[in-house]
Amino acid sequence: MRSLLPKAPSTCAGLLVLATLSAVGCGGGTGTVTGKVTYNGNPLKGGEVWYVSEASKQTLSAQIGEDGTYTVNQVPVGPAKIVVKTKQLLVQAYAGPPAGRGGAGKGKEPKHTNEGGYEKPSNEDAKRKFVAIPTRYEDAETSGLTYTVRRGSQNNDVKLEGNLDWSGTPSGLGGGSGPGGAKGGSGSGPPKK
C-alpha cells in the first residue's frame, strides 16, 4: 500500500499559494471608481468618462455630472486606459443625436454603469454642458490617461490639461467623422504640439 504522506504537503502548499494569490487580487474582480474630471483646473459640466480594461478590453463608462463628478461601477481589476468624451454633446446640440456614439476609438459601444443608465441630454442641456477639450483625450490610444483599478471603491480624479487642437465649434468637427473619431478640425485654433 502506498503512503499518502509525501503528497499531502505539496497539496497543502498548492492550496496555500492559490489562497494567497486570490487574497492579493490575482483572482480578478471589479472595482468602483469615483472622481472628478477637470480641464485646466475647471470641472467639466458634462460628457462621459470611459475606463478601457487593458486585460479584457472591456469598456465601462459613466456620465460626467455638472460638477465634474463621475462613478464607474464594475470596472475589471488591473490597468485601464481612460477616455473622456465631450464632443458628442456638441454634435447633439447642433446636429441632433449622433448616429453612433462610437467607443474608445474602435467603434465599440461601452457598457454604461452610472446609476440609472445613460441619459441623453436635451439639445439645450447639451449646449450648456459642452466644454471643448483636446482631441487626444477622446481616444484610448492617445489620451495618455491610465489608472490601475483595485477591488472595491476608490477615487481617481482625472485632470485634463493643454491647449485645444480644434476650434471647439460645430464647424471644428471636421468631415463628419463624429465624436468617436474626429481627428482635428477646420484648421482654426492653436496649432497641434
PyMOL commands that set and color helices and strands:
alter all, ss='L'
color gray80, all
select helices_A, chain A and resi 7-23+87-95+123-129+135-138+170-173
alter helices_A, ss='H'
color red, helices_A
select strands_A, chain A and resi 30-39+42-43+48-53+59-63+69-76+78-85+111-112+146-149+152-155+158-160
alter strands_A, ss='S'
color yellow, strands_A
deselect
rebuild
show_as cartoon
